[in-house]
Amino acid sequence: LIDEKLKGMATAMSVVAHELRTPLISVGASARGLDRLLPSLIKFYKENSAFNSEVLPVGRENMIMPATARIQTEVTYMNNAIDMLLNNAGDTKRKAQIREKFSIERLVCDALNRYPFESEEQRALVSTDFRTDFVVDGNLDLCTMIIFNLLKNSLRAIAKAHKGSISIITENIGGTNRLIFTDTGCGIPMGQLPHIFKKFYSYPTSEGSGIGLSFVRDTLNLWGGRITCKSIEMEYSEFIIEFKNSDARPENEKLRFNE
């Protein structure tokens, strides 16, 4: 039943993704076009503001320029959300077999740069502490989706609690490479904690599809890694990812990450 439900979700999401991508491409292209034209239009407006003040009150032109950037941010957010849903519901086992080696520090930094935060204030909630850099032997895209899932859940917990921050730590303890993801949001009740990695289980039940954390767990297991969680309600949630050690250096690191 679980397999059939996943297949159904993957099929439905593929159709939805196809229908959404086309208008998103158009919206993004239009916003980029406006970005090129607006500076000249604003300059013309300012030079002729005495004749146009009734059309656009003085000072309002400063509100127009950031609008195109916000549109492009929303387009990026939607595309990333589609990617996350497709990966969560898709055949991750097949994709996980496509592996390479990459730096955990560069992965986290790149994921944070790509994640569609709603504002600079939301981005400022996240801090990093790279106590050690180690090599991950896995799939770069799936690892990015793992971080996206944890970020999404943590930001949701902070919004629910109206407080909190997020810390991401990399370390090597006793020869084990670990990525520690902690938020000080609403936490998880003790009775819910044993169930959070089960497929289609979500807490609160009205939020989420219940496939995010199971995707994270199953993907890590395919690479010999694991994820565990500790939490105290209304205090914190801490997800600890342990990776299988790899002594090799990252392959084609500069090609896979934006400088």
Buried (B, 14 or more C-beta within 10 A) or exposed (E): EEEEEBEEBBEEBBEEBEEBEEEBEEBBEBBEEBBEEBEEEBEEBEEEBEEBEEEBEEEEBEEBEEEBEEBBBBBBBBBBBBBBBBBBBBEBEEBBEEBBBBBBBBBBBBBBEEBBBEEEEBEEBBEEEBEEBBBBBBBBBBBBBBBBBBBBBBBBBBBBBEEBBBBBBBBBEEEEBBBBBBBBBBBBEEEBBEEBBBBBBBBEEEEBBBBBBBBBBBBBEBBEBEBEBEBEBBEBBBBBBBBBEBEEEBEEBEEBBEE
